[in-house]
Amino acid sequence: MKTIVCKFGGTSLASSGQMKKIRAILDDNTDRKFVVVSAPGKRSADDEKITDLLYASLKDDNAWNKVVTRFFSLERDLNLNHTASDYLIVNKKEILSSKDFAASRGEYCSALVFSSFIGWNFVDSYDFVRINDNGMIDDETYSLINEVIKNDQRYVIPGFYGKGNDNKVKTFSRGGSDITGAIVAKGVNADLYENWSDVSGVMAANPRIVDNPKIIDELSYDELELLASCGAEVFHHDAVAPVKDKIVINIKNTNSPSDKGTFIVNANKHKSVNPLAVSVKDKTVYVLGNNTVLEQYALKSDDNEKEVVNRLYKKYFG
């Protein structure tokens, strides 16, 4: 039996309907034993993310009321006890005492709700994730994982935060819950780390610029970093560092779970292809290939960025 760690992003936790999709995904493959969750995201384009509301709650009581109502509604819709919403109400003063603690409660309550919904163990990332003053992961994290997590059980874990050197909740500055997912995958020596969101993998261009860009089937970790450095919306380096070249990542779509997605693999097991993608950064359009830039174009003041990107995409991808 394999061990799969799954991280689900904010859109996957945004509503009771989305949480039911996650449960079906987990039921489909019993190798999926560890789930790392983000805070609930937007339910629609004009909605608000829970994390943004929590930051706003430090100064705006109306934002706080929206957070409590959102979790109360999730629990009601899933026929659960109001554990998370009651926790928020009882501990409001403590929660709003610091920025990091307030921001972390979106993931914390998301994990409370989802673990109750699927009947898995809840384990607080504060109990094993150690974050140094410079924001880096302390090596003690991995020994602590083996103390609080057992491979013969199933867990739901909040992402985005851990414990700092001052024993207070500390959030990651970049990468958020993706970092926690990678930490858990490394700590339990996972066979696969699945990262679930609302897209079916890494796209060969920004879909806001190019209509229906192709999904990249496979990338090496180095190619992923090249894409990130040239403006593509992919994992930040810190978010994959714990598993780089050790554990395969599969980027999947919660709303279309049968899609293959994109695999990120060790370079020694990767068959590179050209071209990979077209991206934009700092007024420059890049055509990226196997660990290299195949072509780059500096946008002029009278250029239409969308037209240039589409022209280069068509040139290389047809």
QUIVENCOR-V859591 format. One line per field, one symbol per residue. phi: phi as a letter, one per 40 degrees, with the letter a starting at -180 (. if undefined). burial: + if it has 9 or more other ideal C-beta (glycine too) atoms within 8 Angstrom, else -. A space follows every 10 residues. Layout:
# QUIVENCOR-V859591
phi=???
burial=???
This chain:
# QUIVENCOR-V859591
phi=.cbbbbbbcc ccbcaccccc ccdcccccac ccbbbbbccd cccadccbcd ccccccccbb cccccccccc cdccccccfb ccccccdccc bdcccccacc cccccccdcc cdcccccbgc ccbccdcacb bcccgccccd dcccdccbbb ccbbbbbccg aabcccgccb cccagfcccd dcccdcccfc cabcbbabbc hcccacccbb cfcccccabc ccccccdccb gccbdcdccb dcbdgbbcbb cbbdcacccc gbbbbcdcbb bcbbcbabbb afgbcbbbbc faccaabccc ccccdccccc ccccccbg
burial=--++++++++ +++++--++- ++++++---- ++++++++++ ++------++ +-++++++-- --++-+++-+ ++-+++-+-+ -++++-++-- -+--++---+ ++++++++++ ++++++++-+ -+++++-+++ ++----+--- ++-++---+- ----++++++ ++++---+++ ++--++++++ ++++++++-+ -++++++--+ +++++++-++ --+-++-+++ +-++++++-+ -+--++-+++ -++---++++ ++++--+-+- +++++++--+ -+--++++++ ---++++++- --++----+- ----+--+++ -++--++-
